[in-house]
Amino acid sequence: AAISLRDGGVDRSASAVQLEEGGSPAATDVRFIGGGVASDYDTSLFGDAYAGAEPKEVIHIAPFEKEDSTEFLMRCRPTGWDRWNGADWTTLSGALTSAFADRVYSTVQSDRFIVANGVDRLKSWDGDDAHAIQDLSADAPIANYITRIGTRLLAARIRIAGVIHPNLLAWSADDLITNWTDPILGAGSAEPIPEGSSKKSNFITGLSTVARGAVIYRQAALQLGLLTGSGASPFRFTTVDFSHGTESPYSIASGGMEIGDFFMGSDYMPYIFNGESAPVPIGVPIHDELLRTVPQLGQVVGAIDTNQQEYWLGFPSDDGSIRSNCWGFNIREWSTRHRLVWRKRTLPANTMSFGFGNVL
């Protein structure tokens, strides 16, 4: 059966009760709920748009929850951040260099919201409006990717003296994320061998954390950084998959420790990876369309809607940065019934990026 509320066409060979979520591959902007068909959620302006003189493009959205349960929704622009506290957006003070890419990585550790943008030392904000965005520390690295693991931070694709080191990792001291240079406290760096391919350079293309340890994504391999418990050598690196990798750093999204990561593979196939077994392909129903319609793997964006339990993939229709195509994967159907359920979503005009966070 096929249904399209936008085009007004309905295939009446099956009743609404017989249609399941994902049971209508031509459906766009609809949901199948409780034996019925409903329009998908619409979009509307959330609070006031940024009104300053700096770039207005939103390139990253992420939640920031502190240990005292204070919650913010963070809105990152190329040269500034805004926070939502349940009532309004406030632009934070502090200067940032415009990133080369139109994406950033973020994490939360030690009650700080921390961002890697590839051109500044790791930047952080402590949740106090009176405090500016600032360098995490004087020795924090310039990195493209960052993740938290235990009480440390792990960064990758490090820039030193203007030179990018695409295979270099750096980590903070244990329970002291402002120290990146003291080996006695467990800070350090390493350049794990880029195993896994004789056809590609196999650079590091992303970071995340699963139950077993930190995932180091490469173009054609997956590595794990496992905590050893040793202060002098806190990580042991091992390649766990020589067949899969990603060239879509910003497609990586965590579905939680029990499920693992979702990411777009270098073969245009979306996967789930939990660090325990080989990545599981979940994009079979839409793989052919992704091959036809994704113009550049580096422009794919992924995010998890924890309320609806969905993984969303967005990408442009050309080589630009405006995301116009979007597919959503039903995590709940996968977890409970092992069904591969995808549906298409129309993005608002001029969408640069998207994300999900808690809103008070």
N, C-alpha and C positions, 0 to 999 in steps of 0.2 A: 504494500500500500504506500501511497505517496500523498503528502499534503503540503501545501504552501499557502499560508495565510496571506503572504504578500501578493502572490499572483492570483489568489482566489480559486485555485484548482483543488478539488477534493476527489480522491479515488474512493468511491462508495462500495467497493468490493469487500471492504473490511470495515466493521463498525469501530467506533472509538474504543470500546471495551477490549477489542482484540489487539489494538495497537499498544505496544510497549515503548518506553523511552528507547529511542534508537531504532525502533522497528520501521521507521519511515525514512529512508536514506535521503530523500529529496526535501525533507522538512528543514526550513530555515526560520529561526526566531520563534520556535514553538517549544512547548514542553508537553509531555504526556503524563498527566497526574491523575491518579485515582480512577483510571478507566475513562478519562476525558482528555481533551486537547485544549491547551490554553496558550495564549500569547506569552512569549518570553518576557522577562523583566525589562523594562525600559530604562533609559538613562536620563539623568537630569543634572544640572549644575549643582555641585556640592560646595556650598559656601561661596564666598567671594573669590573671584579670580585674582591672581597676583597683579597688583597695580603699580609695581615699581618700574624702574628703568632697566633692570637686568632682564635677561632672556626669560620668557614666560613658559617655554616648553617644559612639561612635566616628564622627566625621564626615569623616575623611579618612585614607587610608593611602597611603604613598609610600615608595619606596626612597631611601636617602641613601648614596652611595658617594663616598669621598674620594680624592684623588689618590694616596694611599699604598695604595689598594685596601681600606682599612677599610670595611666595609659595615654599615649599620643598616637596619632596617625601622622607619619612623616611624608612630606611631599618634596622631592628633590628636583631642583632645576639645575641647569649646567653650572651656574655660578652662585647658587644659594639654596637654602632649605626653608621650608615653612612647616609649622606644626599645627595640628588640629587637636584641641583639648576637650572636644565635646560641644564647644560653643562657637569657636571662630578660628580662622587661620591667623597665625602670627608669623611674620618673617623674622628669622633669627639673624642676629648680627654676626659678622665674621666673613672674611673674604675667602673665596674658592677660585681656583683657576679653572677655566672652562675645559672640560674633558675633551679629548680627541674623539672618543666614541660618544654615542648618544645614550649610553647606559652606564650604570654603576653597580657595584656590589655593596651590600650592607649586612651588618649583623649587630647583635646586642650582646654586650659582655661587660660585667662589672658595673652595671647601672649606667652604661653609656651606649649611645647610638653611634656606630662607627661605620664609615664609608671609605671604600677604595675607589678612586676615580682615575688612576693611572698617571696623573700628573702632579698631584700634591702628596705630601706625606699623609698617611692615614688620618682622616679628619674625624672629630668626635664632638658630641654634645651631651651634656649631663642632665638635661631635662629641666634646667632652671632658665626661665626666659631672660633673666638678668645676665646670664653668661653667654658668651659668644661661641660660635663654632671655632674650634681650634685644632692645631696638630695634636694627635694623640700623645706624642712625646717628641723630643728633639731628635731621637734616633729611630723613630718609627719609619718603616720603609715606604717608598713610593711603589704601589702595587696596583694591579688590575683586579685581582680576586682576593677575597678574604672569607674565612669561616671561623667559627669558634669550635674548639674541641677541648673538653674538660674545662680547666680554668685558664686556658691559653687562647691565643689568637694564632692562626696560620694564614700566611699571605703568599701569593704566587704571582709570577710574571713581574719580577722586580726590576725597577729602573734605578741604575746607579750611574751618577755623573752623566746623565742624559742618554745612557745606553741601556736598551731593554735586554734583559736576560730571560728569555722565554721559558727556560727550564728550571729557574731558580725559585726555591722556597725559602721563606724565613718565618721564624716563630718567636713569640714573646716568652719571657720567663714565666714559670709556673705561678699562677695567681698574682702576677704583676705585669699587666698588659702594657705598661708604659716602658718596660725594659726589653730591648731587642738586641743588646750587644754583650751582655755579661754571661759567659758560658757557665760560670760558677752557679748562677741562679737558674740555669737551664735554657737561656736564650741561645739562638743559633740559626744556622742556615744550612742548606744542602741542595745539591743538584742531582736528584735521582736519575738514573740512566733512562733515557726515553725509549724503552723497549717497545716492541709491538708492530713495527712496520719498516720495511725496506724501501717503501715508495714515498713516504712522507717524512718530513722533519720530526713530526710527532710532538709538537710543542704542547705545553700545558695550556688548556683552554677553559678551565673552570675548577672551582672548588665547592665542596659541600661536606656535610657530616652525616653519617648513618650510624647505626648501633655499634658496628665494629670499629669505626674510626673515621678519619678524614678521607674523603674520596678525591683523588687527584685525576681530573678528567684530562685526557690528551686527545689529539686528533684521531688516533687509531689505537688507543689502548686505555685501560682503566687501572689505576694504581690505588692502593690503600696506604695511608699513613697511620700506623698502629702505635699507640702509646706503650712504651716499654716499662715505665716506672722508674727509669734511671734519669737522674738530674742532668748528667753530662751528655747523654744520648737519649733524649726523650722519645724519639720516633724510630720506627723500623719501617722501611718502605718496601713494598712488594707489588709486583704487577699481577693482577688477578684475572685480567681478560686481555687477550692479544688481538681480538677480532672486532671490538666495538670501541667507539670513541665519539667525540662530538666536535663540531666546528661551530656550535651555537651556544656560546657561554651563557647567554641570558635566557636560554630555554630551560635551564636547570632549576627545578623547584622541588622543595622537600615536602613529601606527603606525610611526614612524621616518622618516628623511629621504627614503628611496626611495618610500615609499607615501604619506605625508602624514597629514593629520588625518582623524579620523572625528568626525561630529557629527550631532545631531538638528536638522533644519531647522525653521523656523517653520511649515512646511507639514506637519509630522509625518512627514516623509520623512528617513530616515538617509542621509548622504552621505559620500563620500570627497573630500577637497580637498587637492591637492598644491602649489597656488600657481602651477602652470604652465598649467592648463586649467580649464574650468568644473567646478564640483562634479559628481561622478558619483553619481546616485541608486542606492543599493544595497538599499533596503528595500522594493522592489516586492512581494515575497512576503508581507510582513506589514503593509504600509501600511494596508490597510483595518482590520485589527485594532488598530493603533496609534491610528487615528482614533477608534475606538470606545472604547478602554480607557485612553488617557492623559488623566487629568483636568486636569493642569496642566503645561505645558511646562517651567516653572521648576523642577519637582521631578524631572526626568529626570537620572539619573546614568550616566556612561559610564566604562569602564575597559578597558585592554588587558591581556590575559593573553599575555605574550610567549612563554611556554613552549608553550602550545597554539595560539598565533597566532589568537586570537579577540578580537573586540570585543564587550563586554557592555553592554547597556542595561537599566537598572532603573528602575522608577517605581511610585508608589503606586496603589492601586485607588480611592482617594478623594483628598480635598484635604489629607490628613495627610502626615506626613513618613516613615512606615514604608513601605519599598519592598517590595512583595509580588509584583510581576510582573517577569520578567526574560527577555530574548531575547539570544542569542549569535550573532554573525556569524563565519563561518569565513573568516578572512583568507587562509589557505593555498589554499583552493579558489578564491577570487577571483583570487589572484595567479597560480596555475598553470593554471587551467582556465576562468577568467572565469565561474564559477558563483556565483549568489546563494544562499548556503546559510545559513539561520537555524535555530536550534533553541531550544526553550523550556526554562527551568530554574526549578525551585522554589527560592526563597530561604528561608533559615532564618527562623523567627519573629522579629519585631521588628528586622528589618534596617534600619538607618538609612542606611548607605552601604556601599560595597565598593571594593576596590582590589587591586592585585597588586604584589608586590615580591619581591626575592631573599631567601631565608632560608638562613642558614648551617646 
